[in-house]
Amino acid sequence: MDIGIGLDHSLRLGFPEQRTLIHEAVELGYTSAWTPAAAVSRDAFHICAQWSAAAGPPGGGFTTGISVVPAPMWTAPTLAMQAGTVGELTGGRFILGIGSGSIDNPAVRASFGLTGYPVISGMRDYLITLRGLLAGEAVDHDGKAVTLHGVQLGFRPPRVPVYLAALGPQMLRLAGEASDGALLNWCAPEQIAWSRERVAEGARRAGRDPGEVQIVEYIRICVDEDEDVARRALARATIGYATARPGVSKDRGYRGHFARMGFDDALTELEARRDRGASEDELVEAFPTDLLLRAGYFGKPAGAASAFDALARGLDVAIVRVVPARSGIDAVRAVMQACRPALVTAG
């Protein structure tokens, strides 16, 4: 199992601080660094190129990746052009992760002027066309989300794997069918095993070797000598994923995922409190601790490595997604140190 580090815009770090942390991550033994992309945040492709330069010479073995780009916000050729360019800049050490970007949410579609389409078939369109373009092919494809005729990149990038963010059974099977890797999130170990089998089903149906598809996951880690400080920080980082917005289906996305893990009743109660006017601080205090520890870790630094190792079982790449307990770069460093690969593998 490889161990990567995950940093995001919520850390509020400038580029010099990010480059410093990437250099330190290499020295600590991490083999990759990952960042999510959003429609209106700093560009994740530029971030990955910066990180790769900070890690050392291209081809030095350190990989950068985006987990994930909300694909519907982009055209397939633009995504391929960006990914191929970063692939060149990093010496072939870049991975593009794509996700559905809440295309099934009417409010999101209205905000960005997007047209709705069935999520599974739409993401299949993106996978087929992106992998074809990045392989140097002239792509002809008529789909619900992507239609291209004779489109080809004007350069031939090194190999850029395309991974798919997947939670439910259909998306996991699609990852096995048509992607280079499945990007999981918020999974207990038994959920990882269940997800791997769904990916394998999709691969076998497509005549592929399931071993060709990497299983990768963010595992959120928050450390502090004051465990209550760490608990609150992790709960605050989790609550927006785990609870459904009013009027949004509780069977889909992360809300459905947590329900499959057995937390439907606890989250329904939390949503009811919110709808009765509870503040965010009140919801953070009421957030179920067992949910936090089923898919992540909060607590003292000394317990983080063994907890991470237990949560990562069954993964090909486990990513330490940093959740800082306090503001500032030192809180990020505390997580990186607590889960440094030598400690994890020693356990």
C-alpha positions in Angstrom: 0.0 0.0 0.0 1.3 3.5 -0.9 0.5 6.4 1.4 -0.2 9.9 0.1 -1.0 13.2 1.6 -4.1 15.2 0.9 -4.2 19.0 1.2 -7.1 21.3 0.3 -8.1 25.0 0.0 -9.7 24.9 3.5 -6.2 24.9 5.0 -5.8 28.5 3.7 -2.1 28.0 2.8 -0.3 30.1 0.3 1.8 28.6 -2.4 5.1 29.0 -0.6 3.7 27.2 2.4 2.3 24.5 0.2 5.6 23.9 -1.5 7.3 23.7 1.9 4.9 21.0 3.0 5.3 19.0 -0.2 9.1 19.1 0.3 8.6 17.9 3.9 6.1 15.2 2.7 8.7 13.7 0.4 11.3 13.6 3.2 8.7 11.9 5.5 8.2 9.1 2.9 4.8 10.0 1.3 4.7 8.9 -2.3 2.0 11.2 -3.6 0.0 14.4 -2.9 -3.6 15.0 -3.8 -6.0 18.0 -3.8 -9.7 18.3 -4.6 -10.9 20.7 -7.3 -13.9 23.0 -7.2 -15.7 25.1 -9.7 -14.5 28.4 -8.3 -11.4 27.7 -6.2 -7.7 28.0 -7.1 -7.0 25.8 -10.1 -6.1 22.3 -9.0 -4.0 21.6 -12.2 -1.7 24.5 -11.4 -1.5 23.4 -7.8 -0.4 19.9 -8.8 2.2 21.3 -11.2 3.6 23.5 -8.4 3.7 20.6 -6.0 5.5 18.3 -8.4 8.2 21.0 -8.9 8.5 21.3 -5.1 8.9 17.5 -4.8 12.0 17.3 -7.0 12.9 16.5 -10.6 10.2 15.1 -12.9 10.2 11.4 -12.9 11.6 11.3 -9.4 8.8 9.0 -8.2 6.5 11.4 -6.4 3.0 11.7 -7.9 0.4 14.4 -7.7 -3.3 13.9 -8.3 -6.6 15.7 -8.3 -9.4 14.0 -6.4 -11.6 15.1 -7.8 -12.6 17.5 -10.7 -16.3 18.1 -11.0 -16.4 17.0 -14.6 -19.7 18.6 -15.7 -18.1 22.0 -15.1 -15.7 21.3 -17.9 -15.7 20.0 -21.5 -13.9 16.7 -22.0 -11.3 18.3 -24.4 -10.5 21.1 -22.0 -10.0 18.6 -19.2 -7.8 16.4 -21.4 -5.7 19.4 -22.5 -5.1 20.5 -18.9 -4.4 17.0 -17.6 -2.1 16.2 -20.5 -0.1 19.4 -20.0 0.3 18.6 -16.3 1.3 15.1 -17.2 4.1 16.5 -19.3 5.2 19.0 -16.6 5.4 16.2 -14.0 7.2 13.7 -16.1 4.2 11.4 -16.3 3.5 11.5 -12.5 0.0 13.0 -12.6 -3.4 11.4 -12.0 -6.7 13.0 -13.0 -9.7 12.1 -10.8 -13.2 13.0 -12.0 -16.6 13.1 -10.2 -20.2 13.9 -11.1 -20.1 17.4 -9.5 -23.6 17.2 -8.1 -25.0 17.3 -11.6 -28.2 15.7 -10.3 -28.8 18.7 -8.0 -31.2 21.2 -9.7 -29.7 24.1 -7.7 -26.2 23.3 -8.9 -27.4 23.0 -12.5 -29.2 26.4 -12.2 -26.1 28.1 -10.7 -23.8 27.1 -13.6 -26.3 26.8 -16.5 -25.8 23.1 -16.9 -28.1 20.6 -18.6 -29.1 17.5 -16.6 -28.4 14.0 -17.7 -28.3 10.5 -16.1 -25.3 10.5 -13.9 -23.9 7.1 -14.6 -24.1 7.4 -18.4 -22.8 10.9 -18.2 -19.7 9.8 -16.3 -19.2 6.9 -18.7 -19.1 9.5 -21.5 -16.4 11.5 -19.7 -14.3 8.4 -18.9 -14.4 7.1 -22.5 -13.6 10.4 -24.1 -11.0 11.5 -21.6 -9.1 8.3 -21.8 -9.3 8.3 -25.5 -8.0 11.9 -25.9 -5.2 11.3 -23.4 -4.1 8.2 -25.3 -3.7 10.4 -28.4 -6.8 9.0 -30.2 -9.1 10.9 -32.5 -12.3 10.6 -30.6 -15.8 10.0 -32.0 -18.5 9.7 -29.4 -22.2 10.5 -29.2 -23.3 10.5 -25.6 -25.7 12.2 -23.2 -23.0 14.3 -21.6 -20.2 14.4 -24.2 -20.4 14.4 -28.0 -17.2 14.7 -30.0 -16.4 14.0 -33.7 -12.8 13.6 -34.8 -11.4 15.5 -31.8 -7.8 14.9 -31.0 -5.2 16.6 -28.8 -2.5 18.5 -30.7 0.2 16.8 -28.6 0.8 13.4 -27.2 1.1 13.5 -23.4 2.7 10.8 -21.2 0.2 8.3 -19.8 -2.3 10.1 -17.5 -4.5 7.7 -15.6 -8.2 8.7 -15.1 -9.8 7.7 -11.8 -13.5 8.0 -10.9 -15.0 9.1 -7.7 -17.4 6.3 -6.7 -19.6 5.6 -3.7 -22.7 3.6 -4.8 -22.7 0.2 -6.5 -23.4 1.5 -10.0 -20.6 4.1 -10.0 -18.2 1.5 -8.5 -19.0 -0.9 -11.3 -18.5 1.9 -13.8 -15.1 2.5 -12.3 -14.2 -1.1 -12.8 -15.6 -1.0 -16.4 -14.1 2.2 -17.7 -11.5 3.9 -15.4 -8.0 3.4 -14.1 -9.0 3.7 -10.5 -11.8 4.1 -8.0 -11.6 7.1 -5.6 -13.5 6.2 -2.4 -14.3 8.5 0.5 -15.5 8.2 4.1 -15.3 4.4 4.1 -15.0 1.9 7.0 -12.8 -1.1 6.2 -15.7 -3.4 5.5 -17.1 -0.7 3.1 -13.7 -0.7 1.3 -14.0 -4.5 0.8 -17.6 -4.1 -0.4 -16.5 -1.4 -2.8 -13.6 -3.4 -4.2 -15.9 -6.3 -5.0 -18.3 -3.9 -6.9 -15.3 -2.6 -8.9 -14.2 -6.1 -9.6 -17.7 -7.0 -10.9 -17.6 -4.1 -13.3 -14.1 -5.0 -14.5 -15.0 -8.6 -15.1 -18.2 -7.6 -17.1 -16.0 -5.5 -19.3 -13.4 -8.3 -19.8 -10.8 -6.5 -17.7 -8.5 -7.7 -15.0 -9.8 -6.1 -11.7 -6.2 -5.7 -10.6 -5.8 -3.0 -13.3 -8.1 -0.7 -11.3 -6.5 1.0 -8.3 -8.6 1.4 -5.1 -7.8 4.8 -3.5 -9.3 6.7 -0.6 -9.0 9.9 1.4 -8.9 9.1 5.1 -9.4 12.2 7.2 -7.1 12.6 10.2 -7.2 15.3 12.9 -4.8 15.3 15.8 -4.4 17.4 18.9 -3.3 16.7 22.5 -6.8 18.1 23.4 -9.0 15.4 22.0 -12.2 17.6 22.2 -10.5 20.2 20.0 -9.7 17.4 17.4 -13.2 16.0 17.6 -14.9 19.3 17.0 -12.6 20.0 14.0 -13.3 16.7 12.4 -17.0 16.9 13.0 -17.1 20.4 11.4 -15.3 19.0 8.4 -17.7 16.0 8.1 -21.1 17.5 8.8 -21.6 19.1 5.3 -20.9 15.7 3.7 -23.0 13.6 6.0 -26.2 15.6 6.2 -28.6 16.2 3.4 -29.7 19.7 2.5 -33.4 20.3 3.0 -35.3 19.0 0.0 -32.4 16.8 -1.3 -32.8 13.1 -1.4 -31.3 11.2 1.5 -30.7 8.1 -0.7 -28.0 9.6 -2.9 -24.5 10.8 -2.7 -22.7 10.9 0.7 -25.9 10.9 2.6 -26.9 7.6 1.0 -23.4 6.3 1.6 -23.5 7.0 5.3 -26.9 5.5 5.5 -25.5 2.3 4.0 -22.9 2.3 6.7 -25.7 2.3 9.4 -26.0 6.0 10.3 -29.3 6.9 8.8 -31.1 7.3 12.2 -28.4 9.4 13.8 -28.2 11.7 10.8 -32.0 12.0 10.5 -32.0 13.2 14.1 -29.2 15.6 13.4 -31.0 17.0 10.3 -34.2 17.5 12.4 -32.2 19.5 15.0 -30.8 21.7 12.2 -34.3 22.2 10.7 -35.5 23.3 14.2 -32.9 26.0 14.2 -29.9 24.5 15.9 -26.6 26.3 15.4 -23.6 24.8 13.7 -21.8 24.7 17.0 -24.7 22.7 18.5 -24.7 20.3 15.6 -21.0 19.8 15.9 -21.4 18.9 19.6 -24.2 16.5 18.7 -22.4 14.9 15.8 -22.1 11.1 16.3 -18.6 10.3 17.5 -18.9 6.7 16.3 -19.4 7.9 12.7 -16.2 10.0 12.9 -14.2 7.1 14.1 -15.7 4.6 11.6 -14.2 6.4 8.6 -11.6 8.7 10.1 -9.6 9.5 13.2 -9.5 12.3 15.8 -7.4 12.3 18.9 -3.9 12.4 20.2 -1.1 12.2 17.6 0.3 9.0 19.2 -2.8 7.1 18.2 -3.1 8.3 14.6 -0.8 5.9 12.8 -2.3 2.7 14.0 -5.8 4.0 13.4 -4.9 5.1 9.9 -3.4 1.6 9.2 -6.6 -0.1 10.4 -8.8 2.2 8.3 -6.7 1.8 5.2 -6.9 -2.0 4.9 -7.8 -3.1 1.4 -6.6 0.0 -0.3 -3.9 0.3 -3.0 -3.3 4.0 -2.1 -4.4 5.5 1.2 -4.3 9.3 1.4 -3.9 11.1 4.7 -6.5 13.9 4.2 -5.3 16.6 6.6 -8.0 18.1 8.9 -6.2 20.6 11.1 -7.3 21.0 14.7 -6.2 24.6 14.8 -5.2 27.3 12.3 -1.8 27.5 10.9 0.8 25.3 9.2 1.9 23.6 12.4 -1.4 21.9 12.7 -1.0 20.5 9.2 2.5 19.3 10.0 1.2 17.6 13.2 -1.0 15.3 11.0 1.7 14.7 8.5 4.1 13.7 11.3 1.6 11.6 13.1 0.8 9.5 10.0 4.2 9.4 8.4 4.5 6.2 6.4 7.3 4.7 8.6 5.0 4.8 11.6 2.0 3.4 9.7 4.0 0.5 8.2 5.7 -0.2 11.6 2.3 -1.0 13.1 
